[in-house]
Amino acid sequence: MFEKTLKQKRIYKGRIVGLREDTVKLINGAVSKREIVEHPGAVAVIAVTKDKKLVLIRQFRKAAEKVLLEIPAGLVHKGERDIDGARRELTEESGYKAGKIRRVFVGYSSPGYSTELMKFFIATDLKKSSQHCDFDEIINVKLYPIKQCMKMLRSGKIRDNKTAIGILMANLWKN
């Protein structure tokens, strides 16, 4: 099932993502092309309050051309540990600090064309702090009971995959 890479051609290198075209040889001998979006990976935080509410953020997403409800998430800085990136992103985007945080899931966002590997963390013992969004982020924070999040997921109000995973993990998670 392995594909042997014969050639890689860099098409684009941006601030966050790159694009390359790989020429591959399939197990059956055929040669094909693969377009690969190179992504450094990200962290996502399932922040759960003592009263079983999830910290969600609302922000406009240009690619979707919609305001989406999401769990806090973002890139890990160079040299930063994943868990520290998760703590930082939670505070920056939501204004909450986690007393406890642990990794609960790691998965590819869309392995058919992207290298992005997302690491999910459950954050508890939350303390309200101050929000420190990046200059290009306009984020509103809202708390929702986990049961309401499940309803919003089923109804299609929540359409972000990382948030769907976060809600399902929170629903399964036992304190």
Buried (B, 14 or more C-beta within 10 A) or exposed (E): EEEEEEEEEEEEEEEEBBBBEBBBBEEEEEEEEBEBBBBBBBBBBBBBBEEEBBBBBEBEEEEEEEEBBBBBBBBBEEEBEBBBBBBBBBBBBBBBBBEEBEEBBEBEBEEEEBBBBBBBBBBBEBEEEEBEBEEEBEBEBEBBEBEBBBEBBEEEEBBBBBBBBBBBBBBEBEE
